[in-house]
Amino acid sequence: MGVISEAWTWLTTGSHWSGTDGVWHRLGQHLYLTVACLAISCAIALPVAVVLGHIGKGGAVAVNISNAGRAVPTFAVLVLLLLSPLGTHGDWPTIVALVLFAIPPLLTNAYVGMREADREVVEAARGMGMTGGQLVARVELPLAYPLIMTGVRSAAVQVVATATLAALPGGGGLGRIITAGFRVTDTAQVVAGAVLVAALALTVEGVLVALQWLLDPMRRRRVRPAAAEQRPPADQTPKAPALTGAAGRSS
């Protein structure tokens, strides 16, 4: 409990949140690395997975190669990149290492989602005369959307956690708080830095879950028929009551 209370004290000290070594600055650096790596990874992995999943060829080889890349330690890749000519280009060694780390879950989930789309629905859409592009955009991608977003969420959380390695060669991010704590033997600071990384990972996960629900194409399609059912059909429009009594007989 002593370490936890000391970590809480560290987190609630205002001076630790300001300045170039403060939490806010390091958080901004961490978010920059996360967003940049996730965007580049999605731009590389998702189109490849969608195309291979649509044509149904070469996907198994691509998935196996990407999964084999998971066995390579990210830190080892980062060290090799730092020793290469790329090591003189700022954050690019870290970004490349994290992109290679994020591609496997994105590629695997997107490819599996495309291949597991209901084949009867796909064949029915093809029989209606849809082109390949229309089939992908209107049928296969909406059906694969949940698995694709699961891969994005998994990759994002992994990148948030692994981006702390950027601090080891002197890069930015929340990892600098942890390495600084190790350097001065401040256990409370190390724990506080770990708590910040965990909180950021949970926040990113929550944001992506909300986005997955908001952007779900199948949810929007379910809402439209429900709204249409609430509107009365044209032939059920209330009609004026027929005249009765004396007024009706006089006519």
N, C-alpha and C positions, 0 to 999 in steps of 0.2 A: 504493500500500500504506500510505502514511503516514496518509491520511484514514481508511482502514478500521481501522487499529490505534487511531487516536484515537477513532473511533466506538465501537469495542469497549471502550476504556477508559471512555468516557462511560457506556456501558450497564452496566458492571460496578462503577460507583461507587455505593455504597449510598445516598448522600444524594440522588441523582437519582430514587430510587424512592419516597421518603417525602414527606409534606407535601401541601399543596393543589396544588402545582405539580409533584408527583412523578408518575412513570409510572403507579403503581397507581391514583391518583385520576383521571388523564386516561384511563386504560384503562376505568375504570368509566363515565365519561361517554360514551366512544365506544361502548361496548357498549349503554348505555341508548338512545342515538340509533339505533343499528343495529336493536335489537330492536323499539323503538317504531315506527320507520318501516317495517320489514318486516311487522310485524303489521298495521298500518293498510293497507298496500299490498295484502296478501293478502286482508284483509277486504273491500276494494273490488273488486279485479280478479278474484279467483278465482270468486266467485258469478256475476259478469256473464259471464265466459268460459264457465263450465259451462252456464248457461242458454242462451246464444247458441249454444254448440256442440251442445247437445241438440236445440234446435228447428231449427238450421241456417239461421237468418235473422238478418241484421244483423251477423253476426260480422265479415265482411270490412271493413265500414265502421268498426266499432269498432277493429279491429286497425290499419287504416290511419291512423285519427286518433291512436291511441296511439303508433304508430311515428313519425308526424310530430312528436310531442312530443319525440322524442329529439334533433331538430335544434336545439331551444332550449337554450342553455347553462344549466346548473344554477346557475352563479354569477350570471348575469343575473337568473334568477328569484328567487334569494335576495336580491339587491339590491333588486329591486322590492318584494318582500314586506317587507323591512326598512323601506322608505320608506312602506309602507301602515300603516293602524292596527294591523295584526297585529304590526308590528315592536316593539310595546311589551309583548308577551306572551312573554317569555323565549325558549325554544328553539323555539317554534311556527313561526317563519319557516323555520328550518332543517328542521324535520320536514316541513312542507308541501312544500318544495322537493325533499327527498329522496324523499318519497312519489310526487310527480309523475315523478321520475326512475326509480323502481322499478316503476311500474305497467306500462310497455310490455312488458318481457320476461315478466312474470307473465301478462298478458292474452294475449299472442301464443302462448306455449307451451301454456297451458291450453286455449285455443280450438283450436289445431291438434291437440293430443292428443285432444280430444273428437271432432273431425271425422274423425280418422284411426283411430279405434277400428274394429276389424274389423266391417264392416257385416253380414256373414253371421251373425256371433254376435249382433249387436244385433237383427237381424230375427228370428232364432230365439227370442231371449228375449221379443221382443214377441209372437211367435206363441204362446208358452207362456202368455200372459195377464198378463205383468208390467205394472204401471202405470208411468207416466212416472217417478215418484220411485224405484221399485224398479229400473227400467232404469238410471237414472243411478247409484244407489248400488251396485248389485250387478254391473253390466256395464261401463258406459262409464267411470266413474271408475277402477276397477281397471286397465282397459286404457290409460287416459290417464295413469296415475300416473307412469310414468317421465318423460314430457315435462313434466308439471306440476312435478315435483321439479327437473328441469333448469332450469326458469324460476325457481324459488325460489332455487336455488343461484346462478344468474347475478345475480339481483337482489340477493341478500345480499352477494356479493362487490363488486358495484358500489356498494352503499350504504356498505360499510366503507371503500372507497377514496375515495368522494366526500364522506363525512362530515368529512374533514379541512378542507373548505371552511368548516365551522362556526367555525373559529378566526379566519377573516379578519374577520368583524364582531364578534369578541370572545367567541364561544361557547366551549364546552368541547370535550374530545376530544383525541386524540393529535395533531391538527393544531396545537394550542397549543405543543407541543414544537418542531415545525418552524418555526412563525412566530417563536417566541422565539429560535431559533437564527439566523434571518435578521436579527432585530432587533439582535443583538449580534455579528453576523458570525462566528458559530461554526459552521463547516462540519461539524465532527464531530457536533454536536447535530442539525443538519439531517439528516445521513445516518442518525444513530441513530433519529430520529423516523420517517424513511421506512422503515427496517428494521422498526420496531415495527408500522407500519401493514401492511406486506407480510406479516409473520408472523401478524398477527391475521386478515388475509384468508385466508391458507392454512389457519389453524386453523378458521375458520368453514366453509370449503369442506370440510375433512376431517370435521367434525362432521356437516354436512348429508349427506355421502355415507354416513356410518355410519347416520344416521337413515333415509335413503332405503332402505338395505338391510334395516334392522330392521323398518320399517313397511310394506314392500312387500306388499300384499294377495295378489299372485299367488304370492309365495314361500311364504306361509302355506298357500295352497291346495295347493301342490305338496308341502308337508311332510305334510299330512293323508293324501292317498292313499298316500304312501310308508309311513307308519306303519300304515295299514290293510292293506297288502300283507304286512307282516311278521307279522301275526296269523294263525294257522292257521284255516281255515274250520271251522265247527262239525261238518261231516260227516267231517272228517279227524282227529277226536279219537282218540288211541290207545285201542284196545280191549284188554280182557283176553285173554290167549292162551287158545286152546281147550285143554281137558284131553286128554291123550294117554296112551297106555300102559294099564297095568292099571286105573288110576283111571277112565280114560275108558271101558273095556270094562265095568267093574262097574256103570256107570250105565246 
